[in-house]
Amino acid sequence: MNILQHCQLCDNKITSLEKGLTCKLTNRKPEFKNTCSDIKWEKEFQEKLENVNLELEIIRNKKKSILWSFYSISIIGFLLIIGGNSITIWDIYSPNFWKVKIGIIGIGITFLGIAYKKLYGFRKKLKTAKSKKNKFDSVIKVYGISYKTNFEYQEKIHGNQIIEITTEYKNWTKKRTTTPHNVHNG
């Protein structure tokens, strides 16, 4: 169990360069076994909950465009490699023939690298976002809190998207919250 994960969600934490993380109630380093009886779930908890879920939602919504981009760029790359390899209209001994042929194949390989990099970056971001959400959920599960989120997308204006997050809670002081988030899609 990582005590820091519990304290990151608590409004009773104090962080300073001299002492590091301390509890506002005791002015000492946090000490507890599985759960903290004095944990205060308010602003920090709600912000972290919304942020980890919103980050994952935004990444998941980009999946179709990333896959479309990956397949499109990959197809172009393969076509360039095949096309460059099949060019035989010039005399085989011409130095320009080989330069053009190798250049086209090299561009095709570059396209494949770009496609892979896009897909790899997406998968890495998705894995990181899922990990953050799972860590968050595992901490609040110990306290018996569960939730369900709903995302409502408003109209995009100048590259900014308002996403309204409605969260319904079980076993927390609040039963339901609705918070708008302004996300820049640039």
Residue pairs with C-beta under 8 A, 6 or more apart in sequence:
1 33
1 34
3 30
3 31
3 32
4 21
5 135
5 136
5 139
6 30
6 32
6 35
6 36
6 39
6 139
7 13
7 21
7 23
7 30
7 36
8 44
8 48
9 39
9 41
9 44
9 45
9 48
9 136
9 139
9 140
10 36
10 39
10 40
10 41
10 44
10 45
11 40
11 41
11 42
11 43
11 44
11 45
12 23
12 24
12 25
12 38
12 39
12 40
13 21
13 22
13 23
13 24
13 30
13 44
14 21
14 22
14 23
14 24
14 27
15 21
15 22
16 22
19 29
20 29
21 29
21 30
22 28
22 29
22 30
23 29
23 30
23 38
25 38
30 36
34 142
35 142
35 143
39 143
41 143
41 145
41 172
41 173
45 140
46 167
46 174
46 177
46 179
48 136
49 136
49 140
49 147
49 149
49 167
50 149
50 165
50 167
50 179
50 181
52 129
52 132
52 133
52 136
53 133
53 149
53 165
53 167
54 151
54 163
54 165
54 181
54 183
55 129
55 132
56 126
56 129
56 130
56 132
56 133
57 149
57 151
57 163
58 183
59 122
59 125
59 126
59 129
60 126
62 122
63 122
63 126
66 118
66 119
66 122
67 119
69 115
69 118
70 115
70 116
70 118
70 119
71 115
73 111
73 112
73 114
73 115
73 118
74 111
74 112
74 115
76 108
76 111
77 108
77 109
77 110
77 111
77 112
77 114
77 115
78 108
78 112
79 108
80 104
80 105
80 107
80 108
80 111
81 104
81 105
81 108
81 109
81 112
82 108
83 104
83 108
84 100
84 101
84 102
84 103
84 104
84 105
84 107
84 108
85 101
85 105
87 97
87 100
87 101
87 104
90 96
90 97
90 100
91 97
140 146
140 147
143 171
144 171
145 169
145 170
145 171
145 172
146 169
146 170
146 171
147 167
147 168
147 169
147 170
147 172
148 167
148 168
149 165
149 166
149 167
150 165
150 166
150 167
150 168
151 163
151 164
151 165
152 163
152 164
152 165
152 166
153 161
153 162
153 163
154 161
154 162
154 163
154 164
154 180
155 162
156 185
159 184
159 185
159 186
160 182
160 183
160 184
160 185
161 182
161 183
161 184
161 185
162 180
162 181
162 182
162 183
163 180
163 181
163 183
164 178
164 179
164 180
164 181
165 177
165 178
165 179
165 180
165 181
166 176
166 177
166 178
167 176
167 177
167 178
167 179
168 175
168 176
169 175
169 176
169 177
